């Protein structure tokens, strides 16, 4: 969930760790930024679903 939130808030940091460190002075494209934000939203949603099922399993 933390990585999903970080990806949603700061996609440039994720881009840097995925390969941006290899290029001096390079910037990510707007499309790549949008894809990273979408991946962040999906990661947050999936982690909430997993946490819900874990919570349900512990209650029952």
C-alpha distances in whole Angstrom, upper triangle without the diagonal:
4,5,5,6,9,10,11,12,14,14,17,16,14,18,19,17,18,22,23,24,27,28,30,30,28,26,23,24,23,23,20,19,18,17,14,13,14,12,9,10,10,7,5,8,8,6,8,11,10,10,13,15,14,15,18,19,20,22,24
4,5,5,6,9,10,11,12,13,15,13,12,16,17,15,16,20,21,22,25,26,28,27,26,24,22,23,23,23,20,18,18,17,14,13,15,13,9,11,12,9,8,12,12,9,11,14,14,13,16,18,17,18,21,22,22,24,27
4,5,5,6,9,10,10,10,13,11,9,12,14,12,13,16,17,18,21,23,25,24,23,21,18,20,20,20,17,15,16,15,11,11,13,10,7,10,11,8,8,12,12,10,13,15,15,15,18,20,19,21,24,24,25,27,29
4,5,5,6,9,10,10,13,12,10,13,15,14,14,18,19,20,23,24,26,26,23,21,18,19,18,18,15,14,13,12,9,9,9,7,4,6,8,5,5,9,10,9,11,13,14,14,17,19,19,20,22,24,24,26,28
4,5,5,6,8,10,13,12,11,14,16,15,16,20,20,21,24,25,26,25,24,21,19,20,19,19,17,14,14,14,11,9,11,10,6,8,10,8,7,10,12,11,12,15,16,15,18,20,20,21,23,25,25,27,29
4,5,5,6,7,10,8,8,11,13,12,14,17,16,18,21,22,23,22,20,18,16,18,17,18,15,13,14,14,10,9,12,11,7,10,12,10,10,14,15,13,15,18,18,18,21,23,23,24,27,28,28,30,32
4,6,5,5,8,8,6,9,11,11,12,15,15,17,19,20,22,21,19,16,14,15,14,14,12,9,10,10,6,6,9,7,5,8,10,9,10,13,14,14,16,18,19,19,22,24,24,25,27,29,29,31,33
4,6,6,10,10,10,12,14,15,15,18,17,20,23,23,24,23,20,17,15,16,14,14,12,9,9,10,7,5,7,8,5,6,10,9,9,12,14,14,15,18,19,19,21,23,24,25,27,29,29,31,33
4,6,9,9,10,12,14,15,16,19,17,19,23,23,23,22,20,17,15,16,14,16,14,11,11,13,10,8,11,11,8,10,13,13,12,15,17,16,17,20,21,21,23,26,26,26,29,31,31,33,35
4,5,6,7,9,11,12,13,15,14,16,19,19,19,18,16,13,12,14,13,14,12,9,11,12,9,8,12,12,10,12,15,14,14,17,19,18,20,23,23,23,26,28,28,29,32,33,33,35,38
4,5,5,6,9,10,11,13,12,14,17,17,18,17,14,11,9,11,10,11,9,6,8,9,6,6,10,10,8,11,14,13,14,17,18,18,20,23,23,24,26,28,28,30,32,33,34,36,38
4,5,5,6,9,10,11,9,11,14,14,14,13,11,8,7,10,10,12,10,7,11,12,9,10,13,13,12,15,17,17,18,21,22,22,24,26,27,27,30,32,32,33,35,37,37,39,41
4,5,5,6,9,10,9,10,13,14,15,14,13,11,10,13,14,15,12,10,14,14,10,12,15,14,12,16,18,16,17,20,21,20,23,25,25,25,28,30,30,31,34,35,35,37,40
4,5,5,6,9,9,11,13,14,16,16,14,12,10,13,14,14,11,9,12,11,8,10,13,11,10,14,15,13,15,18,18,18,21,23,23,23,26,28,28,29,32,33,33,35,38
4,6,5,6,6,9,11,11,13,13,11,9,7,10,12,12,8,8,11,11,8,11,13,12,12,16,17,16,18,21,21,21,24,26,26,27,29,31,31,33,35,36,37,39,41
4,6,6,4,5,8,9,11,11,10,9,9,12,14,15,12,11,15,14,12,14,17,16,15,19,20,19,20,23,24,23,26,28,28,29,32,33,33,34,37,38,38,40,43
4,6,6,7,9,12,13,14,13,13,12,15,17,17,14,13,17,15,12,15,17,15,15,19,19,17,19,22,22,21,24,26,26,26,30,31,30,32,35,35,35,38,40
4,6,8,9,11,14,15,13,13,11,14,16,15,12,12,15,13,11,14,16,13,14,18,18,16,19,22,21,21,24,26,25,26,29,30,30,32,35,35,36,38,40
4,5,6,8,11,13,10,11,10,13,16,16,12,14,17,15,13,17,19,17,17,21,21,20,23,25,25,25,28,30,29,30,33,34,34,36,38,39,39,42,44
4,5,6,8,9,7,8,8,11,14,15,12,12,16,15,13,16,19,17,18,21,22,21,23,26,26,26,29,31,31,32,35,36,36,38,40,41,41,44,46
4,6,7,9,9,10,11,15,18,19,16,16,19,19,17,19,22,20,20,24,25,23,25,28,28,28,31,33,32,33,36,37,37,39,41,42,42,45,47
4,7,10,9,11,12,16,19,20,16,18,21,20,18,22,24,22,23,26,27,26,28,31,30,30,33,35,34,36,39,40,39,41,44,44,44,47,49
4,6,6,9,11,14,17,18,16,17,20,20,19,22,24,23,24,27,28,27,29,32,32,32,35,37,36,37,40,42,41,43,46,46,47,49,51
4,6,9,12,15,18,20,18,18,22,22,21,23,26,25,25,29,30,29,31,34,34,34,37,39,39,39,42,44,43,45,48,48,49,51,53
4,7,10,13,16,18,17,17,20,21,20,22,25,24,25,28,29,29,30,33,34,34,36,39,39,39,42,44,43,45,48,49,49,51,54
4,7,10,13,15,13,14,17,18,17,19,22,21,22,25,26,26,28,31,31,31,34,36,36,37,40,41,41,43,46,46,47,49,51
4,7,9,12,10,10,14,15,14,16,19,19,19,22,24,24,25,28,29,29,31,33,34,35,37,39,39,41,43,44,45,47,49
4,7,8,6,7,10,11,10,13,15,15,16,19,20,20,22,25,26,26,28,30,31,32,34,36,36,38,40,41,42,44,46
4,5,5,6,9,10,11,12,14,15,17,19,20,21,23,25,26,27,29,31,32,33,35,36,37,39,41,42,43,45,47
4,5,5,6,9,10,11,12,14,15,17,18,20,21,23,24,26,27,29,30,32,33,35,36,37,39,41,42,44,46
4,5,5,6,9,10,11,12,14,15,17,18,20,21,22,24,26,27,29,30,32,33,35,36,38,39,41,42,44
4,5,5,6,9,10,10,12,14,15,16,18,20,21,22,24,26,27,28,30,32,33,34,36,37,39,41,42
4,5,5,6,9,10,11,13,14,15,17,19,20,21,23,25,26,27,29,31,31,33,35,36,37,39,41
4,5,5,6,9,10,11,12,14,15,17,18,20,21,23,24,26,27,29,30,32,33,35,36,38,40
4,5,5,6,9,10,11,12,14,15,16,18,20,21,22,24,26,27,28,30,32,33,35,36,38
4,5,5,6,9,10,10,12,14,15,16,18,20,21,22,24,26,27,28,30,31,33,34,36
4,5,5,6,9,10,11,12,14,15,17,19,20,21,23,25,26,27,29,30,32,33,35
4,5,5,6,9,10,11,12,14,16,17,18,20,21,23,24,26,27,29,30,32,33
4,5,5,6,9,10,10,12,14,15,16,18,20,21,22,24,26,27,28,30,32
4,5,5,6,9,10,11,12,14,15,16,18,20,21,22,24,26,27,29,31
4,5,5,6,9,10,11,12,14,15,17,19,20,21,23,25,26,27,29
4,5,5,6,8,10,11,12,14,15,17,18,20,21,23,24,26,27
4,5,5,6,9,10,11,12,14,15,16,18,20,21,22,24,26
4,6,5,6,9,10,10,12,14,15,16,18,20,21,22,25
4,5,5,6,9,10,11,13,14,15,17,19,20,21,23
4,5,5,6,9,10,11,12,14,15,17,19,20,21
4,5,5,6,9,10,10,12,14,15,16,18,20
4,5,5,6,9,10,10,12,14,15,16,18
4,5,5,6,9,10,11,12,14,15,17
4,5,5,6,9,10,11,12,14,16
4,5,5,6,9,10,11,12,14
4,5,5,6,9,10,11,12
4,5,5,6,9,10,11
4,5,5,6,9,10
4,5,5,6,9
4,5,5,6
4,6,5
4,6
4
